[in-house]
């Protein structure tokens, strides 16, 4: 389970860093850092949401598209892991 969590976290961090690079920003993206604090705008959050859906091959349910879930890599990671577990259980 640990390697699964690490893989999900690393993939999300890579997505966040990719968006920051598109904006010519560099930041130390840690799992607990608030995404707005590292430089993501509301438009970047939309791109991140789309990137997460593409990266993990699932559609984020409307109910899960909340500011709380997109607060940090950590909160996003929890939401992604939950959605992947639900998808695998189906």
MOPAC internal coordinates of N, CA, C and O (Angstrom, degrees):
PM7 1SCF
backbone

  N    0.0000 0     0.00 0     0.00 0    0    0    0
  C    1.4495 1     0.00 0     0.00 0    1    0    0
  C    1.5292 1   111.21 1     0.00 0    2    1    0
  O    1.2310 1   120.63 1   144.09 1    3    2    1
  N    1.3145 1   116.40 1   -35.91 1    3    2    1
  C    1.4611 1   120.35 1  -179.16 1    5    3    2
  C    1.5211 1   111.35 1   -60.25 1    6    5    3
  O    1.2310 1   119.76 1   136.92 1    7    6    5
  N    1.3321 1   118.06 1   -43.08 1    7    6    5
  C    1.4579 1   119.73 1  -178.76 1    9    7    6
  C    1.5270 1   110.88 1   -68.22 1   10    9    7
  O    1.2310 1   120.28 1   146.77 1   11   10    9
  N    1.3405 1   117.08 1   -33.23 1   11   10    9
  C    1.4698 1   120.96 1   175.34 1   13   11   10
  C    1.5199 1   109.90 1   -61.36 1   14   13   11
  O    1.2310 1   120.44 1   130.99 1   15   14   13
  N    1.3383 1   116.76 1   -49.01 1   15   14   13
  C    1.4631 1   121.78 1   179.69 1   17   15   14
  C    1.5214 1   110.96 1   -60.08 1   18   17   15
  O    1.2310 1   120.26 1   135.93 1   19   18   17
  N    1.3122 1   117.11 1   -44.07 1   19   18   17
  C    1.4567 1   121.85 1  -179.70 1   21   19   18
  C    1.5199 1   110.45 1   -64.17 1   22   21   19
  O    1.2310 1   120.31 1   138.94 1   23   22   21
  N    1.3238 1   117.01 1   -41.06 1   23   22   21
  C    1.4579 1   121.69 1   178.95 1   25   23   22
  C    1.5247 1   110.31 1   -62.28 1   26   25   23
  O    1.2310 1   120.16 1   132.54 1   27   26   25
  N    1.3287 1   117.30 1   -47.46 1   27   26   25
  C    1.4619 1   121.48 1   178.99 1   29   27   26
  C    1.5233 1   110.00 1   -60.42 1   30   29   27
  O    1.2310 1   120.25 1   133.20 1   31   30   29
  N    1.3305 1   117.12 1   -46.80 1   31   30   29
  C    1.4670 1   121.83 1  -179.56 1   33   31   30
  C    1.5321 1   110.47 1   -59.79 1   34   33   31
  O    1.2310 1   120.30 1   132.50 1   35   34   33
  N    1.3205 1   117.03 1   -47.50 1   35   34   33
  C    1.4641 1   120.43 1  -178.09 1   37   35   34
  C    1.5229 1   111.92 1   -63.52 1   38   37   35
  O    1.2310 1   120.20 1   142.29 1   39   38   37
  N    1.3274 1   117.22 1   -37.71 1   39   38   37
  C    1.4590 1   120.87 1   179.16 1   41   39   38
  C    1.5261 1   110.73 1   -67.75 1   42   41   39
  O    1.2310 1   120.11 1   141.37 1   43   42   41
  N    1.3298 1   117.39 1   -38.63 1   43   42   41
  C    1.4657 1   120.90 1   178.34 1   45   43   42
  C    1.5266 1   110.04 1   -68.33 1   46   45   43
  O    1.2310 1   120.13 1   136.14 1   47   46   45
  N    1.3333 1   117.35 1   -43.86 1   47   46   45
  C    1.4675 1   121.07 1   178.30 1   49   47   46
  C    1.5301 1   109.78 1   -59.83 1   50   49   47
  O    1.2310 1   120.28 1   139.36 1   51   50   49
  N    1.3206 1   117.07 1   -40.64 1   51   50   49
  C    1.4620 1   120.72 1   178.83 1   53   51   50
  C    1.5303 1   110.63 1   -62.24 1   54   53   51
  O    1.2310 1   120.03 1   139.40 1   55   54   53
  N    1.3365 1   117.55 1   -40.60 1   55   54   53
  C    1.4630 1   121.29 1   177.35 1   57   55   54
  C    1.5296 1   110.93 1   -62.94 1   58   57   55
  O    1.2310 1   120.61 1   134.04 1   59   58   57
  N    1.3350 1   116.43 1   -45.96 1   59   58   57
  C    1.4687 1   121.27 1  -179.54 1   61   59   58
  C    1.5306 1   109.74 1   -61.54 1   62   61   59
  O    1.2310 1   120.37 1   133.40 1   63   62   61
  N    1.3291 1   116.90 1   -46.60 1   63   62   61
  C    1.4760 1   120.54 1  -179.57 1   65   63   62
  C    1.5221 1   110.97 1   -63.11 1   66   65   63
  O    1.2310 1   120.34 1   143.59 1   67   66   65
  N    1.3298 1   116.95 1   -36.41 1   67   66   65
  C    1.4655 1   120.74 1   178.20 1   69   67   66
  C    1.5185 1   111.41 1   -62.53 1   70   69   67
  O    1.2310 1   120.53 1   137.30 1   71   70   69
  N    1.3351 1   116.58 1   -42.70 1   71   70   69
  C    1.4647 1   120.80 1   178.42 1   73   71   70
  C    1.5291 1   110.14 1   -65.96 1   74   73   71
  O    1.2310 1   120.34 1   137.83 1   75   74   73
  N    1.3257 1   116.95 1   -42.17 1   75   74   73
  C    1.4688 1   120.35 1   178.45 1   77   75   74
  C    1.5251 1   110.54 1   -61.86 1   78   77   75
  O    1.2310 1   120.05 1   138.40 1   79   78   77
  N    1.3339 1   117.50 1   -41.60 1   79   78   77
  C    1.4619 1   121.14 1  -179.94 1   81   79   78
  C    1.5243 1   111.05 1   -63.57 1   82   81   79
  O    1.2310 1   120.13 1   143.22 1   83   82   81
  N    1.3390 1   117.35 1   -36.78 1   83   82   81
  C    1.4663 1   120.77 1   177.27 1   85   83   82
  C    1.5308 1   110.24 1   -61.17 1   86   85   83
  O    1.2310 1   120.77 1   149.24 1   87   86   85
  N    1.3182 1   116.13 1   -30.76 1   87   86   85
  C    1.4654 1   121.67 1   179.17 1   89   87   86
  C    1.5276 1   112.00 1   -92.40 1   90   89   87
  O    1.2310 1   120.49 1  -170.03 1   91   90   89
  N    1.3282 1   116.67 1     9.97 1   91   90   89
  C    1.4640 1   122.86 1  -178.14 1   93   91   90
  C    1.5233 1   112.19 1    58.85 1   94   93   91
  O    1.2310 1   120.87 1  -144.12 1   95   94   93
  N    1.3278 1   115.94 1    35.88 1   95   94   93
  C    1.4586 1   121.34 1   177.44 1   97   95   94
  C    1.5231 1   109.75 1  -113.31 1   98   97   95
  O    1.2310 1   121.76 1   -33.77 1   99   98   97
  N    1.3144 1   114.24 1   146.23 1   99   98   97
  C    1.4671 1   120.36 1   174.32 1  101   99   98
  C    1.5172 1   106.79 1  -123.14 1  102  101   99
  O    1.2310 1   120.54 1   -44.71 1  103  102  101
  N    1.3220 1   116.58 1   135.29 1  103  102  101
  C    1.4587 1   119.90 1   178.71 1  105  103  102
  C    1.5106 1   108.88 1  -152.03 1  106  105  103
  O    1.2310 1   121.35 1   -26.22 1  107  106  105
  N    1.3062 1   115.03 1   153.78 1  107  106  105
  C    1.4562 1   121.13 1   174.68 1  109  107  106
  C    1.5282 1   106.45 1   -83.79 1  110  109  107
  O    1.2310 1   120.64 1   -75.51 1  111  110  109
  N    1.3179 1   116.39 1   104.49 1  111  110  109
  C    1.4648 1   120.76 1  -176.48 1  113  111  110
  C    1.5182 1   108.91 1   -93.04 1  114  113  111
  O    1.2310 1   121.38 1   -74.60 1  115  114  113
  N    1.3307 1   114.97 1   105.40 1  115  114  113
  C    1.4632 1   120.48 1   176.47 1  117  115  114
  C    1.5201 1   108.42 1  -103.24 1  118  117  115
  O    1.2310 1   120.39 1   -14.89 1  119  118  117
  N    1.3168 1   116.87 1   165.11 1  119  118  117
  C    1.4659 1   119.41 1  -177.05 1  121  119  118
  C    1.5208 1   112.54 1   -66.51 1  122  121  119
  O    1.2310 1   119.71 1   154.45 1  123  122  121
  N    1.3291 1   118.17 1   -25.55 1  123  122  121
  C    1.4647 1   119.87 1  -177.76 1  125  123  122
  C    1.5304 1   113.89 1   -98.59 1  126  125  123
  O    1.2310 1   120.05 1   171.88 1  127  126  125
  N    1.3405 1   117.51 1    -8.12 1  127  126  125
  C    1.4727 1   120.19 1  -178.80 1  129  127  126
  C    1.5288 1   110.27 1   -67.99 1  130  129  127
  O    1.2310 1   120.91 1   -43.36 1  131  130  129
  N    1.3153 1   115.87 1   136.64 1  131  130  129
  C    1.4646 1   120.51 1   176.53 1  133  131  130
  C    1.5287 1   108.47 1   -68.64 1  134  133  131
  O    1.2310 1   120.81 1   -47.66 1  135  134  133
  N    1.3283 1   116.05 1   132.34 1  135  134  133
  C    1.4600 1   120.20 1  -175.07 1  137  135  134
  C    1.5225 1   112.31 1   -63.66 1  138  137  135
  O    1.2310 1   119.64 1   145.71 1  139  138  137
  N    1.3288 1   118.30 1   -34.29 1  139  138  137
  C    1.4752 1   119.38 1   176.79 1  141  139  138
  C    1.5244 1   110.51 1   -68.10 1  142  141  139
  O    1.2310 1   120.31 1   148.58 1  143  142  141
  N    1.3289 1   117.02 1   -31.42 1  143  142  141
  C    1.4603 1   120.57 1   179.74 1  145  143  142
  C    1.5257 1   112.46 1   -70.69 1  146  145  143
  O    1.2310 1   119.90 1   150.83 1  147  146  145
  N    1.3525 1   117.79 1   -29.17 1  147  146  145
  C    1.4645 1   119.43 1   178.43 1  149  147  146
  C    1.5215 1   111.35 1   -83.66 1  150  149  147
  O    1.2310 1   120.09 1   172.96 1  151  150  149
  N    1.3472 1   117.43 1    -7.04 1  151  150  149
  C    1.4593 1   119.55 1   172.65 1  153  151  150
  C    1.5137 1   116.62 1   121.61 1  154  153  151
  O    1.2310 1   119.07 1  -176.27 1  155  154  153
  N    1.3215 1   119.37 1     3.73 1  155  154  153
  C    1.4568 1   120.36 1  -179.57 1  157  155  154
  C    1.5300 1   110.94 1   -78.54 1  158  157  155
  O    1.2310 1   121.08 1   -47.60 1  159  158  157
  N    1.3280 1   115.54 1   132.40 1  159  158  157
  C    1.4613 1   122.11 1   176.69 1  161  159  158
  C    1.5289 1   108.98 1   -92.57 1  162  161  159
  O    1.2310 1   120.13 1    -4.15 1  163  162  161
  N    1.3170 1   117.36 1   175.85 1  163  162  161
  C    1.4607 1   120.14 1   178.61 1  165  163  162
  C    1.5304 1   110.79 1   -62.79 1  166  165  163
  O    1.2310 1   120.19 1   144.80 1  167  166  165
  N    1.3210 1   117.24 1   -35.20 1  167  166  165
  C    1.4708 1   120.30 1   177.12 1  169  167  166
  C    1.5352 1   110.08 1   -67.88 1  170  169  167
  O    1.2310 1   120.70 1   141.94 1  171  170  169
  N    1.3301 1   116.27 1   -38.06 1  171  170  169
  C    1.4638 1   120.18 1   176.64 1  173  171  170
  C    1.5309 1   110.46 1   -62.79 1  174  173  171
  O    1.2310 1   120.62 1   144.99 1  175  174  173
  N    1.3299 1   116.42 1   -35.01 1  175  174  173
  C    1.4690 1   120.12 1   179.35 1  177  175  174
  C    1.5299 1   110.69 1   -63.83 1  178  177  175
  O    1.2310 1   120.99 1   141.79 1  179  178  177
  N    1.3372 1   115.72 1   -38.21 1  179  178  177
  C    1.4664 1   119.78 1   176.69 1  181  179  178
  C    1.5281 1   109.15 1   -63.29 1  182  181  179
  O    1.2310 1   120.55 1   134.77 1  183  182  181
  N    1.3325 1   116.55 1   -45.23 1  183  182  181
  C    1.4644 1   120.51 1   177.55 1  185  183  182
  C    1.5202 1   111.39 1   -62.14 1  186  185  183
  O    1.2310 1   120.36 1   142.30 1  187  186  185
  N    1.3228 1   116.92 1   -37.70 1  187  186  185
  C    1.4599 1   121.10 1   178.13 1  189  187  186
  C    1.5278 1   110.13 1   -65.26 1  190  189  187
  O    1.2310 1   120.57 1   137.40 1  191  190  189
  N    1.3229 1   116.52 1   -42.60 1  191  190  189
  C    1.4588 1   120.40 1   178.62 1  193  191  190
  C    1.5321 1   110.19 1   -59.83 1  194  193  191
  O    1.2310 1   120.70 1   133.52 1  195  194  193
  N    1.3264 1   116.27 1   -46.48 1  195  194  193
  C    1.4673 1   120.31 1   178.80 1  197  195  194
  C    1.5271 1   110.97 1   -64.71 1  198  197  195
  O    1.2310 1   120.95 1   141.25 1  199  198  197
  N    1.3352 1   115.79 1   -38.75 1  199  198  197
  C    1.4624 1   120.07 1   178.09 1  201  199  198
  C    1.5120 1   112.30 1   -64.11 1  202  201  199
  O    1.2310 1   120.48 1   139.49 1  203  202  201
  N    1.3238 1   116.69 1   -40.51 1  203  202  201
  C    1.4758 1   121.12 1   178.50 1  205  203  202
  C    1.5220 1   109.34 1   -64.15 1  206  205  203
  O    1.2310 1   120.30 1   136.32 1  207  206  205
  N    1.3314 1   117.02 1   -43.68 1  207  206  205
  C    1.4614 1   120.06 1   179.46 1  209  207  206
  C    1.5315 1   111.04 1   -60.76 1  210  209  207
  O    1.2310 1   120.43 1   137.31 1  211  210  209
  N    1.3250 1   116.79 1   -42.69 1  211  210  209
  C    1.4665 1   120.73 1   179.69 1  213  211  210
  C    1.5279 1   111.32 1   -69.52 1  214  213  211
  O    1.2310 1   120.45 1   136.10 1  215  214  213
  N    1.3246 1   116.74 1   -43.90 1  215  214  213
  C    1.4695 1   121.73 1  -177.00 1  217  215  214
  C    1.5281 1   112.14 1   -63.26 1  218  217  215
  O    1.2310 1   120.83 1   139.25 1  219  218  217
  N    1.3254 1   116.01 1   -40.75 1  219  218  217
  C    1.4645 1   119.60 1  -174.91 1  221  219  218
  C    1.5316 1   112.74 1  -104.42 1  222  221  219
  O    1.2310 1   120.34 1  -177.89 1  223  222  221
  N    1.3251 1   116.96 1     2.11 1  223  222  221
  C    1.4596 1   123.20 1   173.77 1  225  223  222
  C    1.5250 1   113.77 1    56.75 1  226  225  223
  O    1.2310 1   120.91 1  -128.74 1  227  226  225
  N    1.3179 1   115.87 1    51.26 1  227  226  225
  C    1.4633 1   121.49 1   171.78 1  229  227  226
  C    1.5202 1   108.95 1  -152.25 1  230  229  227
  O    1.2310 1   120.92 1   -20.09 1  231  230  229
  N    1.3147 1   115.85 1   159.91 1  231  230  229
  C    1.4582 1   121.31 1   177.24 1  233  231  230
  C    1.5215 1   108.26 1   -96.70 1  234  233  231
  O    1.2310 1   120.67 1   -52.27 1  235  234  233
  N    1.3153 1   116.32 1   127.73 1  235  234  233
  C    1.4631 1   120.42 1   178.82 1  237  235  234
  C    1.5310 1   107.89 1   -71.41 1  238  237  235
  O    1.2310 1   120.08 1   -57.27 1  239  238  237
  N    1.3319 1   117.46 1   122.73 1  239  238  237
  C    1.4674 1   119.36 1   178.33 1  241  239  238
  C    1.5310 1   110.69 1   -60.63 1  242  241  239
  O    1.2310 1   120.97 1   -35.66 1  243  242  241
  N    1.3232 1   115.74 1   144.34 1  243  242  241
  C    1.4707 1   121.82 1  -178.77 1  245  243  242
  C    1.5291 1   111.62 1   -50.23 1  246  245  243
  O    1.2310 1   120.54 1   139.03 1  247  246  245
  N    1.3279 1   116.58 1   -40.97 1  247  246  245
  C    1.4699 1   121.15 1  -177.79 1  249  247  246
  C    1.5298 1   112.62 1   -64.08 1  250  249  247
  O    1.2310 1   120.33 1   158.71 1  251  250  249
  N    1.3413 1   116.98 1   -21.29 1  251  250  249
  C    1.4650 1   121.14 1  -178.45 1  253  251  250
  C    1.5268 1   113.20 1   -92.84 1  254  253  251
  O    1.2310 1   120.38 1   173.35 1  255  254  253
  N    1.3282 1   116.87 1    -6.65 1  255  254  253
  C    1.4686 1   120.37 1   179.45 1  257  255  254
  C    1.5286 1   107.21 1   -86.33 1  258  257  255
  O    1.2310 1   121.77 1   -99.26 1  259  258  257
  N    1.3237 1   114.22 1    80.74 1  259  258  257
  C    1.4588 1   121.30 1  -176.54 1  261  259  258
  C    1.5298 1   109.76 1  -126.87 1  262  261  259
  O    1.2310 1   120.51 1   -24.54 1  263  262  261
  N    1.3379 1   116.63 1   155.46 1  263  262  261
  C    1.4722 1   118.92 1   176.03 1  265  263  262
  C    1.5284 1   111.42 1   -57.96 1  266  265  263
  O    1.2310 1   120.07 1   145.63 1  267  266  265
  N    1.3263 1   117.48 1   -34.37 1  267  266  265
  C    1.4687 1   120.90 1  -179.37 1  269  267  266
  C    1.5270 1   111.35 1   -62.27 1  270  269  267
  O    1.2310 1   120.10 1   138.33 1  271  270  269
  N    1.3295 1   117.42 1   -41.67 1  271  270  269
  C    1.4667 1   120.59 1  -178.90 1  273  271  270
  C    1.5230 1   112.77 1   -72.48 1  274  273  271
  O    1.2310 1   120.33 1   157.85 1  275  274  273
  N    1.3362 1   116.98 1   -22.15 1  275  274  273
  C    1.4624 1   120.74 1  -178.26 1  277  275  274
  C    1.5288 1   111.63 1  -108.87 1  278  277  275
  O    1.2310 1   120.80 1  -152.83 1  279  278  277
  N    1.3303 1   116.07 1    27.17 1  279  278  277
  C    1.4560 1   121.45 1  -178.73 1  281  279  278
  C    1.5295 1   112.42 1   -77.78 1  282  281  279
  O    1.2310 1   120.72 1   138.25 1  283  282  281
  N    1.3358 1   116.23 1   -41.75 1  283  282  281
  C    1.4663 1   121.02 1  -176.95 1  285  283  282
  C    1.5238 1   108.75 1  -150.70 1  286  285  283
  O    1.2310 1   120.67 1    -7.98 1  287  286  285
  N    1.3187 1   116.33 1   172.02 1  287  286  285
  C    1.4673 1   120.65 1   175.37 1  289  287  286
  C    1.5257 1   108.76 1   -59.31 1  290  289  287
  O    1.2310 1   120.87 1   140.45 1  291  290  289
  N    1.3227 1   115.94 1   -39.55 1  291  290  289
  C    1.4655 1   121.90 1  -178.79 1  293  291  290
  C    1.5325 1   112.40 1   -60.37 1  294  293  291
  O    1.2310 1   120.24 1   132.75 1  295  294  293
  N    1.3389 1   117.14 1   -47.25 1  295  294  293
  C    1.4707 1   119.87 1  -179.40 1  297  295  294
  C    1.5261 1   110.59 1   -69.20 1  298  297  295
  O    1.2310 1   120.60 1   143.20 1  299  298  297
  N    1.3151 1   116.46 1   -36.80 1  299  298  297
  C    1.4569 1   121.01 1   177.82 1  301  299  298
  C    1.5300 1   110.51 1   -66.29 1  302  301  299
  O    1.2310 1   121.12 1   138.90 1  303  302  301
  N    1.3109 1   115.47 1   -41.10 1  303  302  301
  C    1.4662 1   121.56 1   178.70 1  305  303  302
  C    1.5298 1   111.19 1   -60.21 1  306  305  303
  O    1.2310 1   120.46 1   136.73 1  307  306  305
  N    1.3366 1   116.72 1   -43.27 1  307  306  305
  C    1.4737 1   120.55 1   178.48 1  309  307  306
  C    1.5210 1   111.15 1   -61.63 1  310  309  307
  O    1.2310 1   120.68 1   136.08 1  311  310  309
  N    1.3327 1   116.30 1   -43.92 1  311  310  309
  C    1.4569 1   120.34 1  -179.54 1  313  311  310
  C    1.5250 1   110.77 1   -64.77 1  314  313  311
  O    1.2310 1   120.22 1   135.77 1  315  314  313
  N    1.3363 1   117.19 1   -44.23 1  315  314  313
  C    1.4679 1   121.54 1   179.74 1  317  315  314
  C    1.5294 1   109.96 1   -62.26 1  318  317  315
  O    1.2310 1   120.28 1   133.52 1  319  318  317
  N    1.3296 1   117.07 1   -46.48 1  319  318  317
  C    1.4676 1   120.62 1  -179.57 1  321  319  318
  C    1.5263 1   110.90 1   -59.68 1  322  321  319
  O    1.2310 1   120.40 1   138.23 1  323  322  321
  N    1.3210 1   116.84 1   -41.77 1  323  322  321
  C    1.4667 1   121.08 1   178.42 1  325  323  322
  C    1.5215 1   110.58 1   -62.69 1  326  325  323
  O    1.2310 1   120.38 1   134.48 1  327  326  325
  N    1.3260 1   116.87 1   -45.52 1  327  326  325
  C    1.4665 1   120.56 1  -179.40 1  329  327  326
  C    1.5277 1   111.70 1   -65.15 1  330  329  327
  O    1.2310 1   120.30 1   141.03 1  331  330  329
  N    1.3244 1   117.02 1   -38.97 1  331  330  329
  C    1.4678 1   120.30 1   178.43 1  333  331  330
  C    1.5303 1   110.81 1   -66.11 1  334  333  331
  O    1.2310 1   120.63 1   140.57 1  335  334  333
  N    1.3480 1   116.39 1   -39.43 1  335  334  333
  C    1.4678 1   119.98 1   177.85 1  337  335  334
  C    1.5168 1   110.53 1   -64.84 1  338  337  335
  O    1.2310 1   120.03 1   138.81 1  339  338  337
  N    1.3240 1   117.54 1   -41.19 1  339  338  337
  C    1.4710 1   121.00 1   178.01 1  341  339  338
  C    1.5204 1   110.97 1   -63.51 1  342  341  339
  O    1.2310 1   120.86 1   139.21 1  343  342  341
  N    1.3348 1   115.95 1   -40.79 1  343  342  341
  C    1.4650 1   120.65 1  -179.99 1  345  343  342
  C    1.5317 1   110.57 1   -65.67 1  346  345  343
  O    1.2310 1   120.26 1   139.66 1  347  346  345
  N    1.3237 1   117.10 1   -40.34 1  347  346  345
  C    1.4602 1   120.84 1  -179.82 1  349  347  346
  C    1.5108 1   112.22 1   -71.05 1  350  349  347
  O    1.2310 1   120.37 1   152.54 1  351  350  349
  N    1.3196 1   116.91 1   -27.46 1  351  350  349
  C    1.4647 1   121.16 1  -179.50 1  353  351  350
  C    1.5324 1   111.26 1   -78.23 1  354  353  351
  O    1.2310 1   120.86 1   157.59 1  355  354  353
  N    1.3410 1   115.97 1   -22.41 1  355  354  353
  C    1.4727 1   119.96 1  -176.74 1  357  355  354
  C    1.5067 1   112.19 1   -74.78 1  358  357  355
  O    1.2310 1   120.10 1   180.00 1  359  358  357

